[in-house]
Structures are given as structure tokens and as C-alpha cells.
């Protein structure tokens, strides 16, 4: 399967000067497979993987932080030859060797010609320790998420179909037959999600019973990691929160919904642990009065998203038979489509930095309003209203446009692509086209 993050890896490969690259993201989102594919394609046989979890003997190579000493020790133990400008050194599960993380800065300073990539699934727990010194400014990060819907299309659709989609613009009139087929693909993605192992099994078998078993296995694998989150984590409370989280997606979060007996000070570190593991993401309320949006963030008011929509469905006990027999946008009262849109926005954000999501909440007596997501394009803040069906009132969207003097509002739904004055309706399957659409609208002074 093609991952669009490969483009970022190619850019990194051609950079001068080049920093060591740290691949970050939750377990099982395809980090290692992505690096394998990249290494085999661009380095052929001239790359070396060190997995600190499987080969702890290499940890002692990093007792010294000097790259020359490190490479000499690795060459001796691995019986190989690492050559700057030719070899790729891949340090996997690097969180098991914090010294190796610290050593990355010295590869940048003393051996910049060597291509070094590191990855780790529970890496954030090491990086966030109070006594750990992250080599800031000497290491680049690349954040990997589950497959986006566009990546799913690339894996399941003929090349000609992808070419057609890439040519769509803001004036395109998409035939009903094509729209319906793409909405069926959305339905499949909502059930499968974007975990690479799930998509691989789907491509090979189309057997949803086996896919459901694999989804359950992936969730159990996440649970098996809980003991690695730290000694201060309440494991039973963590397990309880993780099990309830899929049912709380896209709702205004209240700690009492997780555990009526637990206090917020007990639950906050649990949520932070899930954030660090990449299993949950907050969407914070924001007053949207200017950029950056983080300036107007309300830390106390937020919603939650799950790592993956397919795993969310499985956790909620939604079977393939039930899912396929229902209107996909009416299941879970719209929470499903809001998870999808949030997951897509994260997937298409710049991968060299974390992606923070925001929504607008106007909590005024007799004039309450809420915008599901806020999208930024250059200096513009663009409200996104997510609708479970093809139609629906857009009262909050109109209120935002008037109050913030915004020129454009987006509706994301199962309705076809259309534009009416300052409202632009984008179907779920074209979220990946938003940057192109914004550029086209700006060129016509419609933004």
C-alpha cells in the first residue's frame, strides 16, 4: 500500500543539511513497514535495522554519545559496515534505549552525512519524562497516522479512478453514479478504518468476520501495552476509560461520564497517557477570534476522538451485517461522521508537527451555537459543519459567518459537491481535496 508519508521521507532524503528523523505515532499504524519500504526502495541492501526491543545487546553501543564510537561498536557487533552518505541506519523501538535518542543530536552535529531514522511506538512516554532532555533543533519528527480515506482509495481503486478524482475542482459536477460508488467506499472505510493490517486483510480476503477478529486483536494489543505506561498509572482505571472512550467520541467531555467515583485529578493523567500513546485525541473549544487558534483555546472544554474509526466501531459492538443494513450516517447519532472528519483532518495535516483540532462553542443564554471543526487556510479561519445526512439546518454555521465576518463556511456530509454563495458543500470522500479547493476559492477572491 502506498503511504503519502513516503513523499516526506523523499524530501528528507534530499535535504542538505539533513537531521536525524524521528518517526512518531501509535503502535500498529505502519511506521516500521513504511520505513522498510522506503529503505528497500532507496537504499536497496545498504541499510541496517536495530530493534532495541528484540536486540537489547545494541544498547551498550550507545554508552558513548560520540557517533564514531557508536558506529564502530555497531559495525563490530553486527559484522557490517555503516558508511556515511550510503547507509541508512534505522533504530526501531528507540524508546527502549533513551541514550540512543540523546545520541541523535550528535549524529546531526558530528556525522550529518549518515542517514539516521528512528521510530518508537511508546516514544512519547520517554520524551515527556521530566528528567529527559529532548535534542530540540537537532532532530526532525514525522508523525504517522492510520491510513487516510484517500490512501484507502489508492489501495482499492484503479489508477484511472484516482486520476479522475485528482482532477476534480470546485466547479466539478460529479455524476450520481460516481458519487454513489464513492459513498459506498466511505461506508467500507467507516467499518474497516485505516489500520494497515486491517486494510491488508480486506484487500486479500474481503472477509468481514476475519476482519472483526483482527480488530479485536489489535485492541487487545493496545491493552497489553498499558503496563508500560508508567508506574503511577492506575491500570484498572485506564482499562475502564479505554473501554468507554469509543462511546464518548464527539461529545462534550465530562469526567463523571468515565467514572462517577473517580476525581478529575485521577482521570487527567489517564487521558494524557492515552494521548501520549496515540489512542485518543482532544478537540478543544476555541473562541476563534484570531490566529493561531491555540491562543483562544479553552483547556477545560473539549471533546475526544479515538485513534481509528474502524476500531471505534468494533469497540461499540457494531457488526458488519448491522452496519451495512443501516443508513451509515444515522448510526451513533452522527458521532461516527464527526470521528471520520476529525480523523481525516489529522491525516492530511502537515506531518512534521502535531495536529491540534479545535471547535467553536458559543455558550450564550438563548443563543447557543457550535461549529464542529475549525479549519485554517493561510490567514483564514473557516468553520466546518458536519452533517449526518445530506441535508440539515446550518444555523450555527450562519451565526459564525455573521459574528466572525467570515466569507466562507464548509458543510461536510454525504451530499454532492456544490457551492451556493458563501456556503461550500464537500462530500465526505473529498476531504483530502480541501487545500486545493481553498486555493481555487482564494484565486477567485471567494475566501
C-alpha positions in Angstrom: 0.0 0.0 0.0 1.2 3.5 -0.8 1.6 5.9 2.1 1.7 9.6 1.3 4.2 10.0 4.1 6.8 8.5 1.7 6.8 11.9 0.0 8.1 13.4 3.3 10.7 10.7 3.5 12.0 11.5 0.0 12.1 15.3 0.9 14.1 14.4 4.0 16.5 12.2 1.9 17.2 15.1 -0.4 17.7 17.7 2.3 21.1 19.4 2.9 22.0 19.6 5.7 19.9 16.7 7.0 18.9 15.9 10.6 18.2 12.5 12.0 14.5 11.7 11.6 12.2 10.5 14.4 9.1 8.7 13.2 6.3 9.1 15.8 2.8 7.6 16.1 0.8 5.0 17.8 1.6 1.3 17.7 0.4 -0.6 14.6 -0.2 2.5 12.3 2.5 1.3 9.9 5.7 3.1 10.9 8.1 0.2 10.6 6.5 -1.0 7.3 6.8 2.5 5.8 10.5 2.7 6.7 11.1 -0.9 5.4 9.5 0.1 2.0 11.5 3.3 1.9 14.8 1.6 2.8 14.4 -1.2 0.2 13.5 1.3 -2.5 16.1 3.9 -2.0 19.0 2.1 -0.2 18.5 -1.5 -1.5 20.7 -3.7 0.6 22.7 -0.9 2.2 20.6 -0.3 5.3 20.7 -1.7 8.8 17.9 -2.1 11.3 18.5 -2.2 15.1 15.4 -3.1 17.1 16.2 -2.3 20.7 13.3 -4.4 22.0 14.4 -7.5 20.1 18.2 -6.9 20.3 19.0 -5.2 23.6 22.7 -6.1 23.1 23.0 -3.0 20.9 22.0 -0.7 23.8 25.6 -0.7 25.1 26.8 0.7 21.8 25.3 4.0 23.0 27.1 4.2 26.3 29.2 6.8 24.4 27.3 9.6 22.6 30.1 10.0 20.1 28.8 8.8 16.7 32.2 7.4 15.7 32.3 5.2 18.8 28.7 4.2 18.3 29.2 3.2 14.6 32.4 1.4 15.4 30.6 -0.7 18.1 27.6 -1.4 15.9 29.9 -2.5 13.0 31.7 -4.9 15.3 28.6 -6.5 16.8 26.5 -6.6 13.6 29.5 -7.6 11.4 28.6 -5.0 8.8 29.9 -1.7 7.6 28.0 1.5 8.0 29.1 4.2 5.5 28.0 7.8 5.7 26.2 9.0 2.5 25.5 5.4 1.6 24.0 3.6 4.5 20.6 4.1 6.2 20.7 3.3 10.0 17.2 2.5 11.3 16.8 2.5 15.1 13.5 0.9 15.9 11.7 0.9 19.3 14.2 3.6 20.3 12.2 4.3 23.5 13.9 1.2 24.9 17.2 3.0 24.7 16.9 6.6 25.8 20.7 7.1 25.3 20.2 6.4 21.6 17.6 9.3 21.5 20.2 11.6 23.1 22.8 10.4 20.6 20.7 11.6 17.7 21.8 15.2 18.3 25.4 14.3 17.9 24.8 12.5 14.7 23.4 15.8 13.4 26.5 17.7 14.7 29.3 15.3 14.1 28.1 12.9 11.4 25.4 14.7 9.3 26.2 12.6 6.2 24.8 9.5 7.8 21.1 8.8 7.1 19.6 8.0 10.5 15.9 7.2 11.1 14.5 6.3 14.5 11.0 5.1 15.5 9.1 4.1 18.6 5.5 3.3 19.4 5.5 4.4 23.0 8.1 7.0 22.4 6.1 9.9 23.9 6.3 8.4 27.4 10.1 8.6 27.3 10.2 12.1 25.7 7.7 13.5 28.2 9.6 12.4 31.3 10.6 15.4 33.4 14.3 14.4 33.5 14.6 13.7 29.8 16.4 16.2 27.6 15.0 16.1 24.1 17.6 17.1 21.5 15.5 20.1 20.2 16.5 21.6 16.9 18.8 18.7 16.0 16.1 16.1 15.2 13.2 16.2 12.9 9.9 14.5 13.7 7.4 12.8 11.3 4.0 11.9 12.7 2.3 8.8 11.2 -1.5 8.2 11.5 -3.7 5.4 10.3 -4.4 5.3 6.6 -6.5 8.2 5.4 -9.5 7.7 3.2 -7.5 8.8 0.2 -4.8 6.2 0.9 -7.6 3.7 1.2 -8.9 4.7 -2.2 -5.4 4.4 -3.7 -5.3 0.8 -2.4 -8.7 -0.2 -3.6 -9.4 1.9 -6.8 -7.9 1.6 -10.3 -5.3 4.3 -11.2 -7.7 5.9 -13.7 -10.3 6.5 -11.0 -7.7 8.2 -8.8 -6.6 10.3 -11.7 -10.2 11.4 -12.2 -10.6 12.3 -8.5 -7.4 14.4 -8.6 -8.8 16.5 -11.4 -12.0 17.5 -9.5 -12.3 21.2 -8.8 -14.8 23.5 -7.2 -16.9 23.6 -10.3 -17.0 19.9 -11.0 -20.3 18.2 -11.5 -19.7 14.7 -10.2 -22.1 12.2 -11.8 -24.5 10.5 -9.5 -23.2 7.0 -10.2 -19.7 8.1 -9.3 -20.9 9.9 -6.2 -22.8 6.8 -5.0 -19.9 4.5 -5.6 -17.6 6.8 -3.6 -20.1 7.0 -0.8 -20.1 3.1 -0.7 -16.3 3.3 -0.4 -16.8 5.7 2.5 -19.1 3.2 4.1 -16.5 0.4 3.8 -13.8 2.7 5.3 -16.1 3.6 8.2 -16.3 -0.1 9.0 -12.7 -1.0 8.3 -10.9 2.1 9.5 -7.3 2.9 8.5 -5.2 0.4 10.4 -2.8 -1.1 7.8 -3.2 -4.7 9.0 -7.0 -4.4 8.6 -6.8 -2.9 5.1 -4.3 -5.6 4.1 -6.6 -8.3 5.2 -9.6 -6.7 3.5 -7.7 -6.5 0.2 -6.7 -10.1 0.4 -9.9 -11.7 1.7 -12.9 -9.3 1.8 -13.9 -11.4 4.8 -15.5 -9.2 7.4 -15.7 -11.9 10.0 -11.9 -12.3 9.9 -11.5 -8.6 9.9 -13.6 -8.2 13.0 -11.4 -10.8 14.8 -8.3 -8.8 13.7 -9.8 -5.6 15.0 -10.4 -7.2 18.4 -6.8 -8.5 18.4 -5.4 -5.0 17.7 -7.4 -3.6 20.6 -6.2 -6.3 22.9 -2.6 -5.5 21.8 -3.1 -1.9 22.9 -4.4 -3.1 26.3 -1.4 -5.3 26.7 0.8 -2.2 26.5 -0.9 -0.5 29.4 1.6 -1.8 31.9 4.4 0.1 30.0 2.7 3.5 30.5 4.4 4.2 33.9 4.3 3.1 37.5 2.0 5.9 38.6 -0.8 4.9 36.2 -3.9 3.3 37.7 -4.2 0.3 35.3 -7.8 -0.7 36.2 -8.9 2.9 35.7 -7.0 3.1 32.5 -8.7 0.0 31.2 -12.1 1.3 32.2 -11.5 4.6 30.4 -10.2 3.0 27.3 -13.3 0.7 27.1 -15.7 3.6 27.5 -13.9 6.1 25.2 -15.4 5.0 21.8 -18.9 5.7 23.2 -17.9 9.2 24.2 -16.5 10.3 20.9 -17.5 13.8 19.7 -19.5 14.6 22.9 -18.8 17.4 25.3 -16.5 15.7 27.7 -17.3 15.3 31.4 -15.1 13.4 33.7 -18.1 12.0 35.5 -19.1 10.1 32.4 -15.9 8.0 32.7 -16.1 7.1 36.3 -18.6 8.7 38.7 -16.4 7.8 41.7 -13.1 8.9 40.3 -11.9 12.5 40.7 -10.7 14.6 37.8 -7.2 14.7 39.2 -7.1 10.9 38.9 -8.6 10.9 35.3 -6.5 13.7 33.8 -3.2 11.6 33.8 -5.2 8.7 32.3 -6.3 10.8 29.4 -2.8 12.2 29.0 -1.5 8.7 28.9 -3.9 7.8 26.1 -2.9 11.0 24.2 0.8 10.0 24.6 0.1 6.5 23.3 -1.8 8.0 20.3 -5.0 6.2 21.3 -7.1 9.3 21.8 -7.0 13.0 20.7 -8.7 16.0 22.2 -10.7 18.6 20.2 -10.6 21.8 22.2 -13.2 24.6 22.2 -11.9 27.8 20.9 -13.3 31.4 20.6 -11.9 31.7 17.0 -11.1 35.4 17.3 -7.8 35.1 15.6 -4.8 33.0 14.7 -3.2 30.9 15.9 -6.3 29.1 17.2 -4.3 27.9 20.3 -4.5 31.4 21.7 -8.2 31.1 22.1 -8.2 27.5 23.4 -10.4 26.5 26.3 -8.4 23.8 28.2 -11.5 22.9 30.3 -13.9 22.3 27.4 -13.1 19.6 24.9 -14.3 16.5 23.0 -12.4 13.3 22.3 -11.6 11.3 19.2 -10.5 7.7 19.1 -7.4 6.5 17.3 -9.3 4.9 14.4 -12.9 4.8 13.3 -12.9 1.0 12.4 -11.6 0.2 15.9 -14.1 2.6 17.4 -16.9 0.7 15.6 -15.7 -2.7 16.8 -15.4 -1.4 20.4 -19.1 -0.3 20.2 -20.1 -3.8 19.0 -21.2 -2.7 15.6 -21.1 -5.8 13.4 -20.6 -5.6 9.6 -24.1 -7.0 9.0 -25.7 -4.4 11.2 -23.6 -1.6 9.8 -24.3 -2.4 6.1 -28.0 -2.7 6.7 -28.4 0.8 8.1 -28.0 4.4 6.9 -24.3 4.9 7.6 -24.8 8.5 8.7 -27.6 7.7 11.3 -25.6 5.2 13.3 -24.5 6.6 16.7 -26.4 9.9 16.0 -23.7 11.5 13.9 -20.8 10.7 16.2 -19.4 8.4 13.6 -19.2 11.0 10.8 -17.6 13.5 13.3 -14.9 11.0 14.2 -14.3 10.4 10.4 -13.9 14.1 9.7 -11.6 14.7 12.7 -9.5 11.6 11.7 -9.3 12.9 8.1 -8.3 16.4 9.2 -5.5 14.9 11.2 -4.4 12.6 8.4 -4.0 15.5 5.9 -2.3 18.0 8.3 1.5 18.6 7.9 3.2 15.5 9.2 6.3 17.3 10.6 4.3 18.7 13.6 1.5 17.7 15.9 -2.0 18.4 14.7 -4.3 20.1 17.2 -8.0 20.2 16.4 -10.5 22.9 17.6 -14.2 23.6 17.5 -16.3 26.7 18.2 -18.7 26.7 21.1 -20.9 29.7 21.8 -22.4 29.1 25.2 -24.7 32.2 25.5 -28.2 32.0 27.0 -30.8 31.7 24.2 -28.1 31.9 21.6 -26.1 28.7 21.9 -24.2 27.6 18.8 -21.5 25.1 17.9 -19.2 24.5 14.9 -17.8 21.0 14.8 -14.3 21.9 13.5 -12.3 25.0 12.6 -10.1 24.7 9.5 -7.3 27.2 8.8 -6.0 28.2 5.4 -3.3 30.9 5.4 -4.9 33.8 7.4 -8.4 32.5 7.2 -10.5 30.6 9.9 -13.1 28.5 8.1 -15.9 26.9 10.0 -16.8 23.3 9.3 -20.3 21.9 10.0 -20.6 18.1 9.9 -23.9 16.7 9.0 -25.0 13.1 9.4 -27.2 13.1 6.3 -27.4 15.0 3.1 -29.4 17.9 4.5 -29.8 19.6 7.8 -30.1 23.1 9.3 -26.9 25.2 9.3 -28.0 27.7 12.0 -24.6 27.6 13.8 -22.7 28.0 10.6 -24.7 31.1 9.5 -24.2 32.6 13.0 -20.5 32.0 12.9 -20.2 33.6 9.5 -22.1 36.7 10.7 -20.4 37.0 14.1 -16.9 36.5 12.8 -17.4 38.3 9.5 -16.1 35.1 7.7 -16.5 34.8 4.0 -16.8 31.0 3.7 -18.4 28.1 5.5 -18.0 24.4 4.8 -20.6 21.7 5.1 -19.2 18.2 5.2 -21.8 15.5 4.6 -23.0 12.8 2.2 -24.4 15.4 -0.2 -22.7 16.0 -3.6 -20.1 18.7 -4.2 -21.8 22.1 -4.5 -21.4 25.8 -3.9 -24.0 28.4 -3.0 -22.9 31.9 -2.2 -20.6 31.7 0.8 -21.5 28.0 1.6 -19.4 25.2 0.1 -20.7 21.7 0.5 -18.0 19.0 0.3 -18.8 15.3 0.3 -17.0 13.1 2.8 -14.9 11.4 0.2 -13.2 14.7 -0.9 -11.9 16.0 2.4 -8.4 15.3 1.1 -9.1 18.0 -1.6 -9.7 20.8 0.9 -6.3 22.6 0.3 -6.8 22.5 -3.4 -10.4 23.8 -3.0 -9.2 26.6 -0.7 -6.5 27.6 -3.2 -9.1 27.7 -6.1 -11.5 29.8 -4.0 -8.8 32.2 -2.9 -7.8 32.7 -6.5 -11.3 33.9 -7.3 -11.4 36.1 -4.2 -14.1 34.0 -2.7 -12.3 33.3 0.5 
